[in-house]
């Protein structure tokens, strides 16, 4: 009876009749709720509020953990990918033809075309791309070279190789492999050695 109060009332009734006298004692007990405690509705509101607070905290912790996992994955991917440097070299420009006109009316004008400044022909561009593709193919199929992130460009048979290697011997191996490709006339080895 912690949450209830008990009130007692005693009443005494005397019944007198001409022949007898009787006394009747009656006790009434009344129980009512204790008004000093917490009501059931208040306890319910507190319980629902506590559950909502715990749920929000759990969701925030799960969201924070998911963000940390995503950040860790992005950092791991960035660490695995070597930086790529793309170098664009301008295409060789051909000079316009020079026309020399003779003053003699009897002769037709003579057109003289100057050779390209690099000494190459118009088909060297397609040969350069074929040479470059072959060098790239050899780099990609060799497990030693494919992880280095090398960049090779070929212009008029001259191969320029750029990147970073771990030793001088690896630098000379790369140069030797490029020299073995048919059509390579010269190599500009711009590899840097780290380590």
C-alpha positions as CSV (number, residue, x, y, z in Angstrom):
1,X,0.0,0.0,0.0
2,X,2.8,2.3,-0.8
3,X,0.8,4.4,-3.3
4,X,-2.5,4.3,-1.4
5,X,-3.9,5.9,1.7
6,X,-6.3,4.2,4.0
7,X,-9.0,6.0,5.9
8,X,-11.1,4.3,8.5
9,X,-14.4,5.4,9.9
10,X,-16.1,3.9,12.8
11,X,-19.7,4.4,13.5
12,X,-21.8,3.0,16.3
13,X,-25.5,2.5,15.9
14,X,-27.7,1.7,18.9
15,X,-31.0,0.1,18.1
16,X,-33.5,0.0,20.9
17,X,-36.6,-2.0,20.7
18,X,-39.2,-2.5,23.6
19,X,-37.8,-5.9,24.3
20,X,-34.1,-5.5,23.5
21,X,-31.2,-3.2,22.9
22,X,-28.6,-3.8,20.3
23,X,-25.4,-2.0,19.5
24,X,-24.0,-2.3,16.0
25,X,-20.5,-1.1,15.3
26,X,-19.7,-0.5,11.7
27,X,-16.2,0.2,10.3
28,X,-15.8,1.6,6.8
29,X,-12.3,1.6,5.2
30,X,-11.8,3.9,2.2
31,X,-8.6,3.6,0.1
32,X,-7.5,6.3,-2.2
33,X,-4.4,7.0,-4.3
34,X,-1.4,8.6,-2.7
35,X,-1.1,12.1,-4.2
36,X,2.5,12.6,-3.1
37,X,4.0,10.1,-5.8
38,X,4.5,10.2,-9.6
39,X,1.5,9.4,-11.7
40,X,1.5,6.7,-14.4
41,X,1.3,9.2,-17.2
42,X,4.4,11.0,-16.0
43,X,6.3,7.7,-15.8
44,X,5.2,6.8,-19.4
45,X,6.3,10.2,-20.8
46,X,9.8,9.8,-19.1
47,X,10.2,6.3,-20.5
48,X,9.3,7.4,-24.1
49,X,11.7,10.4,-23.8
50,X,14.5,8.1,-22.6
51,X,14.0,5.6,-25.4
52,X,14.0,8.4,-28.0
53,X,17.2,9.9,-26.6
54,X,19.0,6.5,-26.6
55,X,17.8,5.9,-30.2
56,X,19.1,9.3,-31.4
57,X,22.5,8.7,-29.7
58,X,22.8,5.2,-31.3
59,X,21.9,6.7,-34.8
60,X,24.5,9.4,-34.4
61,X,27.2,6.9,-33.4
62,X,26.3,4.7,-36.4
63,X,26.4,7.7,-38.8
64,X,29.8,8.8,-37.4
65,X,31.2,5.3,-37.8
66,X,29.9,5.1,-41.4
67,X,31.6,8.4,-42.2
68,X,34.9,7.2,-40.7
69,X,34.7,4.1,-42.9
70,X,34.0,6.1,-46.0
71,X,36.9,8.5,-45.2
72,X,39.2,5.6,-44.6
73,X,38.2,4.0,-47.9
74,X,38.8,7.3,-49.8
75,X,42.2,7.7,-48.1
76,X,43.2,4.1,-49.0
77,X,42.2,4.6,-52.6
78,X,44.1,7.9,-52.9
79,X,47.2,6.2,-51.4
80,X,47.0,3.3,-53.9
81,X,46.7,5.5,-57.1
82,X,50.0,7.0,-58.2
83,X,49.7,10.6,-59.4
84,X,49.6,10.8,-63.1
85,X,51.3,13.6,-65.0
86,X,50.1,14.3,-68.5
87,X,52.5,16.3,-70.7
88,X,51.2,17.7,-73.9
89,X,53.7,18.7,-76.5
90,X,52.7,20.9,-79.4
91,X,52.4,19.2,-82.7
92,X,55.1,20.2,-85.2
93,X,54.0,23.0,-87.5
94,X,54.5,22.9,-91.2
95,X,55.6,26.0,-92.9
96,X,53.5,27.3,-95.7
97,X,54.9,26.8,-99.2
98,X,57.1,29.6,-100.7
99,X,56.1,30.6,-104.2
100,X,58.8,32.2,-106.3
101,X,57.7,33.9,-109.5
102,X,60.1,34.4,-112.3
103,X,59.8,37.7,-114.2
104,X,60.2,36.0,-117.6
105,X,56.7,35.7,-119.2
106,X,57.7,32.6,-121.3
107,X,58.1,30.3,-118.3
108,X,55.4,29.1,-115.9
109,X,55.8,30.0,-112.3
110,X,58.0,27.6,-110.3
111,X,56.6,26.5,-106.9
112,X,59.2,25.4,-104.3
113,X,58.0,23.7,-101.2
114,X,60.2,23.9,-98.2
115,X,60.8,20.6,-96.3
116,X,59.5,20.4,-92.7
117,X,61.8,21.8,-90.1
118,X,62.0,18.4,-88.3
119,X,62.9,16.5,-91.4
120,X,60.0,14.1,-90.9
121,X,57.3,13.2,-93.3
122,X,53.5,13.3,-92.9
123,X,53.4,9.6,-92.2
124,X,55.8,9.9,-89.2
125,X,52.8,11.0,-87.1
126,X,51.1,7.7,-87.6
127,X,54.4,5.8,-87.1
128,X,55.0,7.8,-83.8
129,X,51.6,6.8,-82.5
130,X,52.2,3.1,-83.4
131,X,55.6,3.2,-81.7
132,X,54.1,4.9,-78.6
133,X,51.3,2.3,-78.5
134,X,53.9,-0.5,-78.6
135,X,56.0,1.0,-75.8
136,X,52.8,1.5,-73.7
137,X,51.8,-2.1,-74.4
138,X,55.2,-3.4,-73.3
139,X,55.1,-1.3,-70.1
140,X,51.6,-2.6,-69.2
141,X,52.3,-6.3,-69.7
142,X,55.5,-6.2,-67.6
143,X,54.7,-6.3,-63.9
144,X,57.9,-4.5,-63.0
145,X,57.1,-1.5,-65.3
146,X,53.3,-1.4,-65.0
147,X,53.4,-0.2,-61.3
148,X,55.8,2.7,-62.0
149,X,53.3,5.1,-63.6
150,X,55.6,5.9,-66.5
151,X,54.6,8.3,-69.3
152,X,56.1,8.0,-72.8
153,X,55.6,10.3,-75.8
154,X,57.1,9.8,-79.3
155,X,57.8,12.6,-81.8
156,X,59.6,11.9,-85.0
157,X,61.0,8.6,-83.6
158,X,62.3,10.2,-80.4
159,X,60.8,8.7,-77.3
160,X,60.6,10.8,-74.2
161,X,60.1,8.8,-71.0
162,X,59.0,10.5,-67.7
163,X,58.4,9.1,-64.2
164,X,60.0,7.9,-61.1
165,X,62.0,4.7,-60.6
166,X,63.6,3.1,-57.5
167,X,67.1,2.6,-58.8
168,X,69.6,3.5,-61.6
169,X,69.5,-0.1,-62.8
170,X,65.7,0.0,-63.3
171,X,66.1,3.3,-65.1
172,X,68.6,1.7,-67.6
173,X,66.3,-1.3,-68.0
174,X,63.4,0.9,-69.0
175,X,65.6,2.7,-71.5
176,X,66.9,-0.6,-72.9
177,X,63.3,-1.9,-73.3
178,X,62.3,1.3,-75.2
179,X,65.3,1.1,-77.5
180,X,64.3,-2.4,-78.4
181,X,61.0,-1.1,-80.0
182,X,61.2,-0.9,-83.8
183,X,61.2,2.7,-85.0
184,X,62.7,4.3,-81.9
185,X,65.6,6.5,-83.2
186,X,66.5,8.3,-79.9
187,X,65.5,8.4,-76.3
188,X,65.1,11.4,-73.9
189,X,65.3,9.6,-70.5
190,X,63.8,12.0,-68.0
191,X,63.2,9.3,-65.3
192,X,64.1,10.4,-61.8
193,X,65.5,7.9,-59.2
194,X,64.1,8.0,-55.7
195,X,65.6,6.0,-52.9
